[in-house]
Amino acid sequence: MFKNKTYLGVDTRGRDIKIVELRKSGGALEVVQAVKLKGGGSDIGTALGRFLLDTDTRPHKIAYSMPASACSVKFARLPETRAKETAKMVYYEAETQIPLPLNDLVWGYSVADQAGDDGLRQVVIAAARRETVAEIVSGMEEPMLPDSSLQVSTLAGRRALSPEADDSVILLDMDEDWADLTAVSGKEILSCRSTNLGVGTLVAAAAADLDIELEEAEELIGQWTFSKLCAPSQGKTGQSAVEGWVDSIVLELRRSALSAVSSGGLPVSSIILSGRGAAVSGIAEVIAEKINLPVEIGNPWAEMQLGAVVKHGKDYLPAEFTVATGLAISAAESTGSINLMPGEHKEARIRQRRERAAMLGLGIAAAVLFITILLGQIGIRTKSAELDDLKGRVAVARHAAVSVQPGLAKEVSAMQRIADAVQNSSTPIEVLRRISQGLPKSCWISELRFDAGKLVVLRGGALSDSAVADAVYQLSGAGVFESVSMDYCNLGTGDNKQVYEFQIKCALPPDSMLSGKAKTGASKRSGLVVR
């Protein structure tokens, strides 16, 4: 989303698809790329979709061409008023000037930004049959975007080559099958007409003059000068077919010039040639000689920057991309253009965009859920590994504890053997010392007591609760006592250190030495305390 937005103009007329990509750069427009694709006609969608994929082109908006030959373009001048009133007046003008019912047409209009000297603003109305528009749009379904537009080719070409002077100029855009003639005066359009005198008709005329195939005539037009094509062929008298084609073009230009003057414009001062016909060598000079007006080759990129791709690419003639450039400009400016894209098609595209956005949201949510589950599994595996490692450490600790159990059992046996000495108060400190030696190093015994000849009660201290637990575990595994239990383990202080004070009860088996003494009337309770 942080990349610069680009705008694509796609001229689908003729045998080639002309594409121009523009980008706004520093307040001006930059030509990012210009391409001609083979495969027009009904294969537009496939060819364009493949191009967008292959070149990783992701335009913000796309504008397609609607052939002027399939449209009706009308003009009106209306007073400045509110938008609602203007819309009603435009509807009246369209209903009056266009002979077909408006319900059978796709139509639109644009209003000039400023009024003329007469205080009126020019309104351009364009309309086309619904069936024709549907046929054109159906060929573009694959790469269509929600913000796509369909615009009349002549109006787009005028946008790319609109002269600043007030003199009347005729824009002659010559494509494969049709030649569009648009008379303009500054920003205002005076007249607009189309004739089937395209380059294809010229090729057919050259093939007839030279008695050759169309493919060979096509090659010769790219190699010969136009004046050579106009020369009569050997063995033939009278006017050649190519000369007749030139006279027909000149006649149409004169009609457009008269229409411009009758529309209130000044006499035509020049002609600007664009389209495929501009690439025919010498054609501008021949037409200029015939009509006695200067004819120049148009350059829609004259005021634009050229990107690295255009400089690196093939040396195409900019005039061939006039309509495609005007379409891209309309997409970038998005004002003052007429969009003939059917309303139901726009709504369908908006619904598709929303559905795709919803599917994208679901996909993102699914991806997040998957990543969360994956990370959870990784966390579980990590915790499981840590648990396995902890279990291994516990096993090692238990093994170490078992390894000291024989020594502890020996000391406890010694404790039983010297029980009589304990009761006789002989060497009590030695008894506590020897028992403490069999326990963990951070655990010590400070009091030992015999209860009723059945229990040995041990009180002491430890530096950690785990040391107390280890002491209970070692006493239990000594194999001397019937059971070992811990009465309590409380945190206290001693010598400015935290000390865990505990009491452990060890039950003697019935056949032990002390329990036997209890049966024979020995003292029910005896013990010793060392402080």
Phi, psi and omega in degrees: 000345182268001177284158176294137179285140177239160185228134187248130171250126185237109178265108187263008180283151174081193185278338180247152174261118179264129184234133174229130176248124180245155177218140177283129183218110177059039180084352178244176178255139179243134177277107182285313179202155176220126189221145170246124181252137172281141176114057176276203180073228184279353184261023184295313184300315181294314182296316181290319178299320178293321178297314180299323180287316184293324184262003181053042179269125182231080183288152176285322177219153177232135175240125180257158181267140170251117182304132180297334179294340180260008183238163171242119182247122182236162184228150176210160177236124186233152177287158177288127180203187180291159184299321181295318179293322178298318180299320179293319179292322178295320178300318179297316179297317180296318181293330181279317187273331182266124186287344182265155177298136183295334178294338180268003186238156164257119185219163179198178182207162174224146182245135179298147181292323185238151177277156178279190180296335180275002179081006181252150177254141180281140177239128177254128181243130178233139182214151177211154179297143180299321181296320180294316179296317180298322179294319180291316182294326182297332178282355182244012189302318189297309183268009185295138178249159178302330181263024178285152177225158179235116189231151181292134186297318182296321180292324177292318178297322177297326180292328181278334185236027182291114180287150181279333183291160179275353179294150178282135181227143176256125175266115180254103179257112186250112180251203186296309186249334186232154172240123181258130181242119183234118177268125182231155173225101186066237180270355186261137177268128181265321179203161182209126182212159179229145177221147183275057177241056180278185181295329178299322177293323176296317179299317179296322178294318179295320178296322178291320180295318185267355181056053180229173178285160181298323181296320180290321178295324177301317179292321182294325179296329177281346184252319183276158170282156185294327179296325177292324178293327182285343182293138180299144179284157181296139179083001181241142179245164178084190184284137177282162179296325179293319177297322177297323177296318179296317180298324179293320177297315180298321179298317178294324178294320179294321177298317178296323179295319178293321179295325179294318180292320180292339178272005177099006180270169176282164176303144182295130183258338181197170178233135177248119184263135178215181181085192182295329180297334180294341181275352178283119186295127175086357184293324181296320181294319181294315180295320180298320179293323182287320186262351178062041174222148177294137177238120179240155179276125183287151178226097182291348182260011187300323183258016184244158172277150179252123180287172182297325182294319180293318179294325182281333188283190181294153183275071177287153176281121182304329182300332179291341183254023183298309181294316179298322178293316178299323177296316179295323177297318179298320178294324181286322184270330174054024175224149176078009180246158180253122181257115180263014175293128182301143182299320180294330177290320178299315181297320179296321179292322178296318177297318178298320180296318179294319179296318179295321178297320178294317178296321178297318178298318178295321179297318179296317179298319178295320179296317178298318179297318179297316180296321179297315178297317180298314178296323177298318178295320178296319178296320178296317179297320179296314178296323179296320178295319178297320179295318177298320179295320179295319177299320178297320179295319179298319179298318179297318180296319178296321178298319178295322179294319179296327182294336179264357181298320179303319179294321178294318178299323178297317181292320178296321176299320177296325178297321179292321183292331182258016179302319179298322180292326177297313181295334178270010177060038178258134176041055181294322182296323179296322179298312181296322181297316184290324177292318181297328180295333180277350179265173177305153187296328182271018181231137180221156181255128178248349181208136177229133183216142175255127179248116173054022179070010181244335184235145169248115182258125180245129172240146181188199181221161180209157180276346179209156179290333178293328178294323177295318179297320178296323180297316178298317181297318181290321177295324180293325183272005182287339180078016183254320185264152178287323177203154179228129180221153180255123179287312181199162176212101186245142179278127178223195179232148177200128182054043178062024177231155174284128183229136176265114179270134187220165172220128181240134176251129180243115180278129180275144176294158183301331185265014182284170184296315184286322179294327176296324179292326178296324180291332183267012175091022178290170180304135182285339182210129176211161179180183177214152182229130175244124182246000000 
